[in-house]
Amino acid sequence: MKFFIDTSIFVDVLRTEFKPSSKRFLESIEKENKGFSSVITTAELSVGAYRSNREDSIRRTLDLLSIVDLVDVNEVIALEIGKIFADLMDKGKIIELNDCIIAASSLSLGIKRIITRNIEHFHRIKGVEAIEPEELGF
């Protein structure tokens, strides 16, 4: 089974006080080569890396992201992002645009499961199943 990984799971591992379940999940993904993420995750993580005082933060971030295949935003995904965001606006359930980008990228690959800590936001998106690593036994 393939998994699409939200930024929050990588943040779990990059923090000093990391969550072991997220680390175990990412180690499993690395071994089985079945993980995907969005290029927006690279942008989100790089903000934290550049703002930190650690010299090796960018390298650590890129090393961690190297275990997944990154999905670029193309025209098809961009249109899906717009559709998702418009639907949420119409329902009065707006979430961050970055989460819409991640969801649209995942759905473009036919992957409905997004591994995340941000369950509340992703549950609002039709066709997406938001799951924490612990629900998968990690």
N, CA, C and O atoms as CSV, one atom per row, in Angstrom:
chain,resi,resn,atom,element,x,y,z
A,1,MET,N,N,0.834,-1.184,0.000
A,1,MET,CA,C,0.000,0.000,0.000
A,1,MET,C,C,0.882,1.251,0.000
A,1,MET,O,O,1.895,1.319,0.696
A,2,LYS,N,N,0.475,2.223,-0.787
A,2,LYS,CA,C,1.206,3.488,-0.858
A,2,LYS,C,C,0.601,4.483,0.131
A,2,LYS,O,O,-0.594,4.449,0.423
A,3,PHE,N,N,1.457,5.366,0.637
A,3,PHE,CA,C,1.017,6.375,1.597
A,3,PHE,C,C,1.471,7.756,1.160
A,3,PHE,O,O,2.569,7.923,0.630
A,4,PHE,N,N,0.621,8.738,1.385
A,4,PHE,CA,C,0.982,10.129,1.158
A,4,PHE,C,C,1.209,10.744,2.526
A,4,PHE,O,O,0.367,10.617,3.415
A,5,ILE,N,N,2.335,11.405,2.697
A,5,ILE,CA,C,2.763,11.860,4.019
A,5,ILE,C,C,2.701,13.375,4.111
A,5,ILE,O,O,3.300,14.096,3.313
A,6,ASP,N,N,1.957,13.833,5.110
A,6,ASP,CA,C,1.801,15.257,5.383
A,6,ASP,C,C,3.044,15.795,6.094
A,6,ASP,O,O,3.804,15.044,6.706
A,7,THR,N,N,3.226,17.079,6.000
A,7,THR,CA,C,4.350,17.783,6.625
A,7,THR,C,C,4.463,17.472,8.113
A,7,THR,O,O,5.569,17.339,8.638
A,8,SER,N,N,3.335,17.357,8.787
A,8,SER,CA,C,3.336,17.174,10.244
A,8,SER,C,C,4.099,15.933,10.690
A,8,SER,O,O,4.670,15.928,11.781
A,9,ILE,N,N,4.123,14.899,9.889
A,9,ILE,CA,C,4.834,13.664,10.250
A,9,ILE,C,C,6.343,13.892,10.190
A,9,ILE,O,O,7.080,13.409,11.050
A,10,PHE,N,N,6.797,14.617,9.188
A,10,PHE,CA,C,8.224,14.947,9.102
A,10,PHE,C,C,8.631,15.858,10.257
A,10,PHE,O,O,9.716,15.708,10.820
A,11,VAL,N,N,7.763,16.799,10.605
A,11,VAL,CA,C,8.036,17.703,11.734
A,11,VAL,C,C,8.204,16.891,13.007
A,11,VAL,O,O,9.079,17.183,13.823
A,12,ASP,N,N,7.366,15.865,13.182
A,12,ASP,CA,C,7.483,14.988,14.354
A,12,ASP,C,C,8.894,14.442,14.508
A,12,ASP,O,O,9.404,14.342,15.624
A,13,VAL,N,N,9.521,14.092,13.406
A,13,VAL,CA,C,10.847,13.467,13.435
A,13,VAL,C,C,11.959,14.505,13.540
A,13,VAL,O,O,12.992,14.239,14.153
A,14,LEU,N,N,11.766,15.662,12.960
A,14,LEU,CA,C,12.806,16.698,12.979
A,14,LEU,C,C,12.912,17.413,14.321
A,14,LEU,O,O,13.952,17.993,14.633
A,15,ARG,N,N,11.863,17.378,15.103
A,15,ARG,CA,C,11.896,18.033,16.416
A,15,ARG,C,C,12.834,17.294,17.354
A,15,ARG,O,O,13.048,16.089,17.222
A,16,THR,N,N,13.389,18.034,18.302
A,16,THR,CA,C,14.267,17.430,19.299
A,16,THR,C,C,13.516,16.354,20.079
A,16,THR,O,O,14.035,15.258,20.295
A,17,GLU,N,N,12.315,16.668,20.493
A,17,GLU,CA,C,11.465,15.717,21.217
A,17,GLU,C,C,10.533,15.057,20.201
A,17,GLU,O,O,9.341,15.361,20.155
A,18,PHE,N,N,11.078,14.158,19.392
A,18,PHE,CA,C,10.298,13.573,18.303
A,18,PHE,C,C,9.344,12.492,18.805
A,18,PHE,O,O,9.498,11.954,19.901
A,19,LYS,N,N,8.365,12.199,17.975
A,19,LYS,CA,C,7.390,11.148,18.286
A,19,LYS,C,C,7.901,9.836,17.693
A,19,LYS,O,O,8.063,9.730,16.478
A,20,PRO,N,N,8.153,8.842,18.534
A,20,PRO,CA,C,8.688,7.566,18.044
A,20,PRO,C,C,7.817,6.900,16.980
A,20,PRO,O,O,8.342,6.261,16.068
A,21,SER,N,N,6.504,7.040,17.083
A,21,SER,CA,C,5.620,6.392,16.100
A,21,SER,C,C,5.843,6.949,14.696
A,21,SER,O,O,5.823,6.200,13.719
A,22,SER,N,N,6.052,8.250,14.596
A,22,SER,CA,C,6.307,8.849,13.280
A,22,SER,C,C,7.645,8.387,12.729
A,22,SER,O,O,7.778,8.133,11.532
A,23,LYS,N,N,8.635,8.280,13.605
A,23,LYS,CA,C,9.952,7.813,13.164
A,23,LYS,C,C,9.867,6.364,12.675
A,23,LYS,O,O,10.427,6.026,11.632
A,24,ARG,N,N,9.171,5.514,13.425
A,24,ARG,CA,C,9.015,4.117,12.999
A,24,ARG,C,C,8.270,4.030,11.663
A,24,ARG,O,O,8.623,3.232,10.796
A,25,PHE,N,N,7.247,4.856,11.513
A,25,PHE,CA,C,6.490,4.862,10.257
A,25,PHE,C,C,7.394,5.250,9.086
A,25,PHE,O,O,7.396,4.579,8.054
A,26,LEU,N,N,8.159,6.329,9.244
A,26,LEU,CA,C,9.029,6.778,8.154
A,26,LEU,C,C,10.132,5.762,7.860
A,26,LEU,O,O,10.525,5.601,6.705
A,27,GLU,N,N,10.634,5.078,8.883
A,27,GLU,CA,C,11.626,4.026,8.656
A,27,GLU,C,C,11.022,2.899,7.823
A,27,GLU,O,O,11.685,2.347,6.945
A,28,SER,N,N,9.775,2.560,8.099
A,28,SER,CA,C,9.078,1.534,7.327
A,28,SER,C,C,8.891,1.971,5.878
A,28,SER,O,O,9.086,1.185,4.951
A,29,ILE,N,N,8.515,3.224,5.696
A,29,ILE,CA,C,8.335,3.781,4.350
A,29,ILE,C,C,9.648,3.716,3.571
A,29,ILE,O,O,9.672,3.350,2.396
A,30,GLU,N,N,10.735,4.078,4.247
A,30,GLU,CA,C,12.045,4.077,3.590
A,30,GLU,C,C,12.420,2.667,3.132
A,30,GLU,O,O,12.912,2.491,2.018
A,31,LYS,N,N,12.193,1.670,3.973
A,31,LYS,CA,C,12.546,0.291,3.632
A,31,LYS,C,C,11.725,-0.243,2.471
A,31,LYS,O,O,12.237,-0.970,1.621
A,32,GLU,N,N,10.455,0.120,2.438
A,32,GLU,CA,C,9.553,-0.445,1.444
A,32,GLU,C,C,9.339,0.456,0.230
A,32,GLU,O,O,8.643,0.073,-0.711
A,33,ASN,N,N,9.933,1.650,0.246
A,33,ASN,CA,C,9.862,2.581,-0.889
A,33,ASN,C,C,8.424,2.800,-1.369
A,33,ASN,O,O,8.112,2.633,-2.548
A,34,LYS,N,N,7.553,3.181,-0.417
A,34,LYS,CA,C,6.149,3.356,-0.779
A,34,LYS,C,C,5.563,4.674,-0.278
A,34,LYS,O,O,4.356,4.778,-0.059
A,35,GLY,N,N,6.413,5.673,-0.100
A,35,GLY,CA,C,5.941,6.953,0.418
A,35,GLY,C,C,6.015,8.078,-0.592
A,35,GLY,O,O,6.920,8.135,-1.424
A,36,PHE,N,N,5.047,8.970,-0.501
A,36,PHE,CA,C,4.974,10.144,-1.368
A,36,PHE,C,C,4.682,11.369,-0.515
A,36,PHE,O,O,4.085,11.266,0.557
A,37,SER,N,N,5.102,12.510,-0.996
A,37,SER,CA,C,4.776,13.778,-0.353
A,37,SER,C,C,4.772,14.860,-1.427
A,37,SER,O,O,5.177,14.630,-2.566
A,38,SER,N,N,4.312,16.026,-1.044
A,38,SER,CA,C,4.210,17.147,-1.983
A,38,SER,C,C,5.427,18.055,-1.876
A,38,SER,O,O,6.059,18.142,-0.823
A,39,VAL,N,N,5.746,18.720,-2.961
A,39,VAL,CA,C,6.829,19.704,-2.912
A,39,VAL,C,C,6.501,20.825,-1.925
A,39,VAL,O,O,7.411,21.493,-1.434
A,40,ILE,N,N,5.230,21.040,-1.629
A,40,ILE,CA,C,4.867,22.065,-0.645
A,40,ILE,C,C,5.398,21.678,0.732
A,40,ILE,O,O,5.680,22.549,1.556
A,41,THR,N,N,5.535,20.381,0.986
A,41,THR,CA,C,6.129,19.922,2.243
A,41,THR,C,C,7.580,20.370,2.328
A,41,THR,O,O,8.050,20.759,3.397
A,42,THR,N,N,8.292,20.317,1.208
A,42,THR,CA,C,9.668,20.820,1.178
A,42,THR,C,C,9.694,22.291,1.564
A,42,THR,O,O,10.532,22.711,2.362
A,43,ALA,N,N,8.792,23.065,1.010
A,43,ALA,CA,C,8.727,24.499,1.329
A,43,ALA,C,C,8.409,24.720,2.802
A,43,ALA,O,O,9.056,25.529,3.466
A,44,GLU,N,N,7.406,23.997,3.314
A,44,GLU,CA,C,7.019,24.174,4.716
A,44,GLU,C,C,8.154,23.800,5.664
A,44,GLU,O,O,8.424,24.518,6.627
A,45,LEU,N,N,8.812,22.684,5.396
A,45,LEU,CA,C,9.912,22.252,6.263
A,45,LEU,C,C,11.126,23.164,6.146
A,45,LEU,O,O,11.835,23.378,7.128
A,46,SER,N,N,11.372,23.700,4.959
A,46,SER,CA,C,12.539,24.571,4.789
A,46,SER,C,C,12.384,25.879,5.558
A,46,SER,O,O,13.380,26.468,5.980
A,47,VAL,N,N,11.156,26.338,5.744
A,47,VAL,CA,C,10.937,27.537,6.564
A,47,VAL,C,C,11.486,27.299,7.965
A,47,VAL,O,O,12.241,28.117,8.491
A,48,GLY,N,N,11.104,26.183,8.563
A,48,GLY,CA,C,11.594,25.856,9.902
A,48,GLY,C,C,13.096,25.662,9.933
A,48,GLY,O,O,13.766,26.084,10.876
A,49,ALA,N,N,13.625,25.022,8.899
A,49,ALA,CA,C,15.069,24.779,8.847
A,49,ALA,C,C,15.847,26.082,8.758
A,49,ALA,O,O,16.843,26.262,9.459
A,50,TYR,N,N,15.399,26.990,7.902
A,50,TYR,CA,C,16.098,28.272,7.759
A,50,TYR,C,C,15.969,29.135,9.011
A,50,TYR,O,O,16.863,29.926,9.310
A,51,ARG,N,N,14.871,28.991,9.742
A,51,ARG,CA,C,14.666,29.807,10.937
A,51,ARG,C,C,15.375,29.234,12.163
A,51,ARG,O,O,15.538,29.931,13.164
A,52,SER,N,N,15.789,27.995,12.093
A,52,SER,CA,C,16.457,27.380,13.244
A,52,SER,C,C,17.891,27.885,13.352
A,52,SER,O,O,18.424,28.495,12.425
A,53,ASN,N,N,18.478,27.628,14.456
A,53,ASN,CA,C,19.869,28.034,14.678
A,53,ASN,C,C,20.849,26.911,14.370
A,53,ASN,O,O,22.052,27.061,14.584
A,54,ARG,N,N,20.355,25.805,13.877
A,54,ARG,CA,C,21.216,24.661,13.586
A,54,ARG,C,C,21.764,24.756,12.167
A,54,ARG,O,O,21.012,24.942,11.211
A,55,GLU,N,N,23.053,24.629,12.045
A,55,GLU,CA,C,23.697,24.728,10.734
A,55,GLU,C,C,23.322,23.577,9.802
A,55,GLU,O,O,23.317,23.739,8.582
A,56,ASP,N,N,23.011,22.424,10.375
A,56,ASP,CA,C,22.732,21.252,9.546
A,56,ASP,C,C,21.242,21.052,9.263
A,56,ASP,O,O,20.846,20.001,8.758
A,57,SER,N,N,20.421,22.039,9.580
A,57,SER,CA,C,18.965,21.873,9.459
A,57,SER,C,C,18.490,21.599,8.036
A,57,SER,O,O,17.649,20.725,7.825
A,58,ILE,N,N,19.008,22.323,7.072
A,58,ILE,CA,C,18.589,22.094,5.682
A,58,ILE,C,C,19.012,20.699,5.228
A,58,ILE,O,O,18.231,19.987,4.597
A,59,ARG,N,N,20.231,20.312,5.543
A,59,ARG,CA,C,20.702,18.978,5.162
A,59,ARG,C,C,19.832,17.899,5.801
A,59,ARG,O,O,19.436,16.949,5.125
A,60,ARG,N,N,19.528,18.031,7.089
A,60,ARG,CA,C,18.678,17.057,7.786
A,60,ARG,C,C,17.299,16.975,7.130
A,60,ARG,O,O,16.744,15.890,6.957
A,61,THR,N,N,16.762,18.130,6.773
A,61,THR,CA,C,15.444,18.178,6.134
A,61,THR,C,C,15.470,17.467,4.788
A,61,THR,O,O,14.595,16.650,4.499
A,62,LEU,N,N,16.459,17.770,3.970
A,62,LEU,CA,C,16.556,17.142,2.647
A,62,LEU,C,C,16.831,15.647,2.750
A,62,LEU,O,O,16.306,14.862,1.962
A,63,ASP,N,N,17.654,15.253,3.719
A,63,ASP,CA,C,17.910,13.824,3.935
A,63,ASP,C,C,16.617,13.092,4.287
A,63,ASP,O,O,16.344,12.008,3.772
A,64,LEU,N,N,15.832,13.695,5.164
A,64,LEU,CA,C,14.576,13.076,5.570
A,64,LEU,C,C,13.608,12.975,4.388
A,64,LEU,O,O,12.950,11.950,4.208
A,65,LEU,N,N,13.524,14.018,3.601
A,65,LEU,CA,C,12.616,14.013,2.446
A,65,LEU,C,C,13.069,13.059,1.339
A,65,LEU,O,O,12.271,12.672,0.484
A,66,SER,N,N,14.341,12.684,1.356
A,66,SER,CA,C,14.852,11.806,0.296
A,66,SER,C,C,14.245,10.405,0.346
A,66,SER,O,O,14.398,9.637,-0.605
A,67,ILE,N,N,13.564,10.061,1.428
A,67,ILE,CA,C,12.978,8.720,1.539
A,67,ILE,C,C,11.630,8.606,0.828
A,67,ILE,O,O,11.081,7.510,0.713
A,68,VAL,N,N,11.098,9.729,0.354
A,68,VAL,CA,C,9.809,9.709,-0.346
A,68,VAL,C,C,9.963,10.265,-1.756
A,68,VAL,O,O,10.938,10.947,-2.071
A,69,ASP,N,N,8.991,9.960,-2.587
A,69,ASP,CA,C,8.920,10.578,-3.909
A,69,ASP,C,C,8.116,11.858,-3.770
A,69,ASP,O,O,6.994,11.839,-3.265
A,70,LEU,N,N,8.686,12.969,-4.218
A,70,LEU,CA,C,7.997,14.256,-4.124
A,70,LEU,C,C,7.172,14.504,-5.384
A,70,LEU,O,O,7.628,14.269,-6.503
A,71,VAL,N,N,5.962,14.979,-5.174
A,71,VAL,CA,C,5.036,15.247,-6.273
A,71,VAL,C,C,5.020,16.742,-6.553
A,71,VAL,O,O,4.708,17.547,-5.675
A,72,ASP,N,N,5.359,17.105,-7.789
A,72,ASP,CA,C,5.297,18.506,-8.216
A,72,ASP,C,C,3.853,18.900,-8.492
A,72,ASP,O,O,3.012,18.054,-8.796
A,73,VAL,N,N,3.579,20.188,-8.382
A,73,VAL,CA,C,2.251,20.697,-8.721
A,73,VAL,C,C,2.220,21.003,-10.215
A,73,VAL,O,O,3.008,21.805,-10.716
A,74,ASN,N,N,1.302,20.354,-10.912
A,74,ASN,CA,C,1.114,20.626,-12.336
A,74,ASN,C,C,-0.281,21.225,-12.539
A,74,ASN,O,O,-0.992,21.498,-11.573
A,75,GLU,N,N,-0.659,21.425,-13.786
A,75,GLU,CA,C,-1.948,22.068,-14.072
A,75,GLU,C,C,-3.132,21.252,-13.554
A,75,GLU,O,O,-4.087,21.815,-13.017
A,76,VAL,N,N,-3.073,19.939,-13.712
A,76,VAL,CA,C,-4.162,19.073,-13.250
A,76,VAL,C,C,-4.314,19.173,-11.734
A,76,VAL,O,O,-5.424,19.300,-11.217
A,77,ILE,N,N,-3.192,19.114,-11.037
A,77,ILE,CA,C,-3.229,19.223,-9.575
A,77,ILE,C,C,-3.691,20.614,-9.160
A,77,ILE,O,O,-4.463,20.755,-8.211
A,78,ALA,N,N,-3.227,21.634,-9.861
A,78,ALA,CA,C,-3.632,23.009,-9.535
A,78,ALA,C,C,-5.146,23.180,-9.649
A,78,ALA,O,O,-5.763,23.836,-8.809
A,79,LEU,N,N,-5.738,22.599,-10.671
A,79,LEU,CA,C,-7.195,22.675,-10.826
A,79,LEU,C,C,-7.913,21.930,-9.702
A,79,LEU,O,O,-8.950,22.383,-9.219
A,80,GLU,N,N,-7.368,20.798,-9.290
A,80,GLU,CA,C,-7.958,20.041,-8.179
A,80,GLU,C,C,-7.838,20.822,-6.869
A,80,GLU,O,O,-8.749,20.797,-6.041
A,81,ILE,N,N,-6.721,21.509,-6.688
A,81,ILE,CA,C,-6.546,22.368,-5.505
A,81,ILE,C,C,-7.666,23.405,-5.468
A,81,ILE,O,O,-8.307,23.608,-4.437
A,82,GLY,N,N,-7.890,24.051,-6.600
A,82,GLY,CA,C,-8.949,25.053,-6.684
A,82,GLY,C,C,-10.313,24.470,-6.375
A,82,GLY,O,O,-11.116,25.090,-5.678
A,83,LYS,N,N,-10.576,23.279,-6.893
A,83,LYS,CA,C,-11.858,22.610,-6.652
A,83,LYS,C,C,-12.040,22.298,-5.165
A,83,LYS,O,O,-13.103,22.558,-4.600
A,84,ILE,N,N,-11.013,21.748,-4.538
A,84,ILE,CA,C,-11.078,21.414,-3.111
A,84,ILE,C,C,-11.302,22.669,-2.280
A,84,ILE,O,O,-12.177,22.702,-1.415
A,85,PHE,N,N,-10.508,23.698,-2.545
A,85,PHE,CA,C,-10.594,24.928,-1.750
A,85,PHE,C,C,-11.958,25.594,-1.925
A,85,PHE,O,O,-12.551,26.056,-0.950
A,86,ALA,N,N,-12.459,25.645,-3.169
A,86,ALA,CA,C,-13.775,26.250,-3.432
A,86,ALA,C,C,-14.876,25.483,-2.705
A,86,ALA,O,O,-15.786,26.087,-2.136
A,87,ASP,N,N,-14.792,24.152,-2.725
A,87,ASP,CA,C,-15.781,23.326,-2.034
A,87,ASP,C,C,-15.778,23.615,-0.530
A,87,ASP,O,O,-16.835,23.737,0.089
A,88,LEU,N,N,-14.592,23.722,0.043
A,88,LEU,CA,C,-14.486,24.014,1.477
A,88,LEU,C,C,-14.995,25.416,1.797
A,88,LEU,O,O,-15.625,25.631,2.833
A,89,MET,N,N,-14.724,26.358,0.917
A,89,MET,CA,C,-15.234,27.724,1.112
A,89,MET,C,C,-16.762,27.729,1.101
A,89,MET,O,O,-17.397,28.367,1.941
A,90,ASP,N,N,-17.343,27.011,0.141
A,90,ASP,CA,C,-18.800,26.948,0.034
A,90,ASP,C,C,-19.438,26.346,1.284
A,90,ASP,O,O,-20.554,26.706,1.657
A,91,LYS,N,N,-18.718,25.428,1.925
A,91,LYS,CA,C,-19.234,24.773,3.131
A,91,LYS,C,C,-18.873,25.528,4.407
A,91,LYS,O,O,-19.296,25.147,5.499
A,92,GLY,N,N,-18.085,26.607,4.267
A,92,GLY,CA,C,-17.642,27.349,5.448
A,92,GLY,C,C,-16.654,26.571,6.298
A,92,GLY,O,O,-16.578,26.761,7.512
A,93,LYS,N,N,-15.893,25.689,5.649
A,93,LYS,CA,C,-14.935,24.828,6.359
A,93,LYS,C,C,-13.522,25.031,5.822
A,93,LYS,O,O,-12.801,24.062,5.583
A,94,ILE,N,N,-13.132,26.263,5.637
A,94,ILE,CA,C,-11.843,26.593,5.028
A,94,ILE,C,C,-10.681,26.052,5.864
A,94,ILE,O,O,-10.695,26.108,7.094
A,95,ILE,N,N,-9.685,25.532,5.164
A,95,ILE,CA,C,-8.427,25.111,5.774
A,95,ILE,C,C,-7.301,25.817,5.027
A,95,ILE,O,O,-7.539,26.532,4.053
A,96,GLU,N,N,-6.075,25.607,5.494
A,96,GLU,CA,C,-4.924,26.227,4.837
A,96,GLU,C,C,-4.790,25.709,3.402
A,96,GLU,O,O,-5.011,24.529,3.129
A,97,LEU,N,N,-4.428,26.602,2.508
A,97,LEU,CA,C,-4.245,26.224,1.108
A,97,LEU,C,C,-3.196,25.122,0.972
A,97,LEU,O,O,-3.326,24.243,0.120
A,98,ASN,N,N,-2.155,25.164,1.809
A,98,ASN,CA,C,-1.113,24.130,1.740
A,98,ASN,C,C,-1.698,22.736,1.938
A,98,ASN,O,O,-1.269,21.785,1.285
A,99,ASP,N,N,-2.675,22.609,2.837
A,99,ASP,CA,C,-3.305,21.306,3.052
A,99,ASP,C,C,-4.102,20.876,1.823
A,99,ASP,O,O,-4.171,19.686,1.513
A,100,CYS,N,N,-4.697,21.827,1.129
A,100,CYS,CA,C,-5.409,21.517,-0.124
A,100,CYS,C,C,-4.425,21.054,-1.193
A,100,CYS,O,O,-4.736,20.162,-1.983
A,101,ILE,N,N,-3.248,21.656,-1.219
A,101,ILE,CA,C,-2.207,21.253,-2.173
A,101,ILE,C,C,-1.779,19.817,-1.895
A,101,ILE,O,O,-1.648,19.011,-2.815
A,102,ILE,N,N,-1.563,19.508,-0.628
A,102,ILE,CA,C,-1.154,18.155,-0.239
A,102,ILE,C,C,-2.244,17.150,-0.605
A,102,ILE,O,O,-1.949,16.092,-1.161
A,103,ALA,N,N,-3.491,17.471,-0.298
A,103,ALA,CA,C,-4.602,16.561,-0.610
A,103,ALA,C,C,-4.742,16.350,-2.113
A,103,ALA,O,O,-4.896,15.214,-2.561
A,104,ALA,N,N,-4.692,17.410,-2.888
A,104,ALA,CA,C,-4.827,17.294,-4.342
A,104,ALA,C,C,-3.676,16.484,-4.935
A,104,ALA,O,O,-3.880,15.705,-5.866
A,105,SER,N,N,-2.483,16.664,-4.406
A,105,SER,CA,C,-1.321,15.902,-4.881
A,105,SER,C,C,-1.511,14.421,-4.598
A,105,SER,O,O,-1.214,13.578,-5.445
A,106,SER,N,N,-2.003,14.107,-3.412
A,106,SER,CA,C,-2.259,12.722,-3.032
A,106,SER,C,C,-3.323,12.088,-3.926
A,106,SER,O,O,-3.136,10.993,-4.456
A,107,LEU,N,N,-4.427,12.787,-4.082
A,107,LEU,CA,C,-5.526,12.264,-4.898
A,107,LEU,C,C,-5.121,12.093,-6.359
A,107,LEU,O,O,-5.642,11.217,-7.049
A,108,SER,N,N,-4.189,12.930,-6.837
A,108,SER,CA,C,-3.733,12.815,-8.231
A,108,SER,C,C,-3.035,11.485,-8.495
A,108,SER,O,O,-2.974,11.023,-9.634
A,109,LEU,N,N,-2.511,10.877,-7.439
A,109,LEU,CA,C,-1.843,9.575,-7.558
A,109,LEU,C,C,-2.788,8.421,-7.235
A,109,LEU,O,O,-2.401,7.253,-7.294
A,110,GLY,N,N,-4.021,8.759,-6.894
A,110,GLY,CA,C,-4.977,7.729,-6.495
A,110,GLY,C,C,-4.776,7.258,-5.070
A,110,GLY,O,O,-5.269,6.196,-4.689
A,111,ILE,N,N,-4.055,8.037,-4.281
A,111,ILE,CA,C,-3.802,7.690,-2.877
A,111,ILE,C,C,-4.784,8.473,-2.012
A,111,ILE,O,O,-4.756,9.704,-1.986
A,112,LYS,N,N,-5.643,7.758,-1.312
A,112,LYS,CA,C,-6.655,8.413,-0.480
A,112,LYS,C,C,-6.199,8.589,0.964
A,112,LYS,O,O,-6.714,9.448,1.680
A,113,ARG,N,N,-5.243,7.785,1.389
A,113,ARG,CA,C,-4.772,7.851,2.775
A,113,ARG,C,C,-3.635,8.855,2.914
A,113,ARG,O,O,-2.586,8.726,2.283
A,114,ILE,N,N,-3.868,9.854,3.754
A,114,ILE,CA,C,-2.825,10.826,4.079
A,114,ILE,C,C,-2.456,10.616,5.537
A,114,ILE,O,O,-3.306,10.688,6.425
A,115,ILE,N,N,-1.183,10.357,5.770
A,115,ILE,CA,C,-0.698,10.167,7.129
A,115,ILE,C,C,-0.357,11.542,7.672
A,115,ILE,O,O,0.462,12.260,7.099
A,116,THR,N,N,-0.992,11.906,8.786
A,116,THR,CA,C,-0.916,13.280,9.282
A,116,THR,C,C,-1.209,13.357,10.773
A,116,THR,O,O,-1.753,12.425,11.365
A,117,ARG,N,N,-0.845,14.468,11.360
A,117,ARG,CA,C,-1.289,14.818,12.715
A,117,ARG,C,C,-2.452,15.805,12.623
A,117,ARG,O,O,-3.103,16.107,13.623
A,118,ASN,N,N,-2.700,16.293,11.436
A,118,ASN,CA,C,-3.713,17.317,11.206
A,118,ASN,C,C,-5.023,16.670,10.729
A,118,ASN,O,O,-5.537,16.983,9.655
A,119,ILE,N,N,-5.529,15.780,11.543
A,119,ILE,CA,C,-6.717,15.005,11.192
A,119,ILE,C,C,-7.912,15.906,10.899
A,119,ILE,O,O,-8.625,15.701,9.917
A,120,GLU,N,N,-8.124,16.888,11.740
A,120,GLU,CA,C,-9.301,17.757,11.623
A,120,GLU,C,C,-9.406,18.421,10.251
A,120,GLU,O,O,-10.486,18.466,9.663
A,121,HIS,N,N,-8.295,18.932,9.747
A,121,HIS,CA,C,-8.335,19.605,8.443
A,121,HIS,C,C,-8.564,18.622,7.299
A,121,HIS,O,O,-9.424,18.846,6.447
A,122,PHE,N,N,-7.806,17.547,7.281
A,122,PHE,CA,C,-7.899,16.626,6.151
A,122,PHE,C,C,-9.222,15.867,6.111
A,122,PHE,O,O,-9.658,15.456,5.036
A,123,HIS,N,N,-9.866,15.675,7.258
A,123,HIS,CA,C,-11.179,15.014,7.273
A,123,HIS,C,C,-12.246,15.839,6.561
A,123,HIS,O,O,-13.287,15.304,6.182
A,124,ARG,N,N,-12.006,17.111,6.377
A,124,ARG,CA,C,-12.970,17.982,5.696
A,124,ARG,C,C,-12.962,17.796,4.186
A,124,ARG,O,O,-13.882,18.236,3.496
A,125,ILE,N,N,-11.928,17.147,3.676
A,125,ILE,CA,C,-11.753,17.028,2.225
A,125,ILE,C,C,-12.352,15.716,1.729
A,125,ILE,O,O,-11.985,14.632,2.181
A,126,LYS,N,N,-13.280,15.844,0.792
A,126,LYS,CA,C,-13.953,14.678,0.221
A,126,LYS,C,C,-12.942,13.772,-0.476
A,126,LYS,O,O,-12.113,14.227,-1.265
A,127,GLY,N,N,-13.029,12.486,-0.168
A,127,GLY,CA,C,-12.173,11.506,-0.822
A,127,GLY,C,C,-10.861,11.229,-0.119
A,127,GLY,O,O,-10.078,10.390,-0.563
A,128,VAL,N,N,-10.612,11.940,0.993
A,128,VAL,CA,C,-9.356,11.774,1.726
A,128,VAL,C,C,-9.624,11.075,3.055
A,128,VAL,O,O,-10.583,11.391,3.758
A,129,GLU,N,N,-8.760,10.123,3.382
A,129,GLU,CA,C,-8.804,9.467,4.689
A,129,GLU,C,C,-7.552,9.894,5.455
A,129,GLU,O,O,-6.434,9.534,5.087
A,130,ALA,N,N,-7.753,10.658,6.516
A,130,ALA,CA,C,-6.634,11.146,7.330
A,130,ALA,C,C,-6.366,10.156,8.456
A,130,ALA,O,O,-7.277,9.775,9.191
A,131,ILE,N,N,-5.106,9.744,8.585
A,131,ILE,CA,C,-4.737,8.712,9.550
A,131,ILE,C,C,-3.455,9.115,10.270
A,131,ILE,O,O,-2.544,9.679,9.664
A,132,GLU,N,N,-3.392,8.824,11.553
A,132,GLU,CA,C,-2.155,9.014,12.317
A,132,GLU,C,C,-1.355,7.710,12.271
A,132,GLU,O,O,-1.936,6.637,12.108
A,133,PRO,N,N,-0.025,7.791,12.413
A,133,PRO,CA,C,0.796,6.576,12.347
A,133,PRO,C,C,0.381,5.500,13.351
A,133,PRO,O,O,0.488,4.306,13.072
A,134,GLU,N,N,-0.088,5.929,14.508
A,134,GLU,CA,C,-0.488,4.973,15.545
A,134,GLU,C,C,-1.648,4.086,15.083
A,134,GLU,O,O,-1.752,2.929,15.489
A,135,GLU,N,N,-2.516,4.638,14.235
A,135,GLU,CA,C,-3.651,3.861,13.720
A,135,GLU,C,C,-3.193,2.733,12.796
A,135,GLU,O,O,-3.938,1.788,12.536
A,136,LEU,N,N,-1.979,2.844,12.314
A,136,LEU,CA,C,-1.405,1.818,11.436
A,136,LEU,C,C,-0.513,0.845,12.202
A,136,LEU,O,O,0.119,-0.030,11.610
A,137,GLY,N,N,-0.469,1.005,13.517
A,137,GLY,CA,C,0.331,0.102,14.343
A,137,GLY,C,C,1.741,0.574,14.626
A,137,GLY,O,O,2.563,-0.196,15.121
A,138,PHE,N,N,2.031,1.818,14.322
A,138,PHE,CA,C,3.363,2.352,14.590
A,138,PHE,C,C,3.311,3.080,15.892
A,138,PHE,O,O,4.322,3.622,16.336
